[in-house]
Amino acid sequence: MTDLHNPLVRKGTPRAARFPMNIPVRYRQPDCPEWLEGKTANISGSGLLLHTQAALDPQIPVELRFELPISVLGEARGEVICKGTVVRTQEDPLSGIPTALAIAIRSYRMTRGGQHVH
């Protein structure tokens, strides 16, 4: 269900490898003080699929925060802080209720114990 009219979706470009992960995520629009919650379905180097029931339109910017487990980092837990853009939404075909957001990651940084990780 790719939106070929969306300039954020690249036609003909191979998709980044996706890794199935079920990680709690807090996210919000940049000007909103309230954080919403969801869980990842998968993560890649370019984005993630986030299970949520909040509807956001494509091209809406979002901020995300989540912790990667030790098994991914090979060291102590770390928090990933991202800025991204919603590229598409998924809805339940019967109810029309939003079920997931596909988010392209524009930038990210990692912290471990409150310290920035390079």
Buried (B, 14 or more C-beta within 10 A) or exposed (E): EEEEEBEBBEEEEEEEEBEEBEBEBEBBEEEEEEEBEBBBBBBBEBBBBBBBEEBBEBEBBBBBBBBBEEEBBEEEEBBBBBBBBBBBBBEEEEEEEBBBBBBBBBEEEBBBEEEEEE
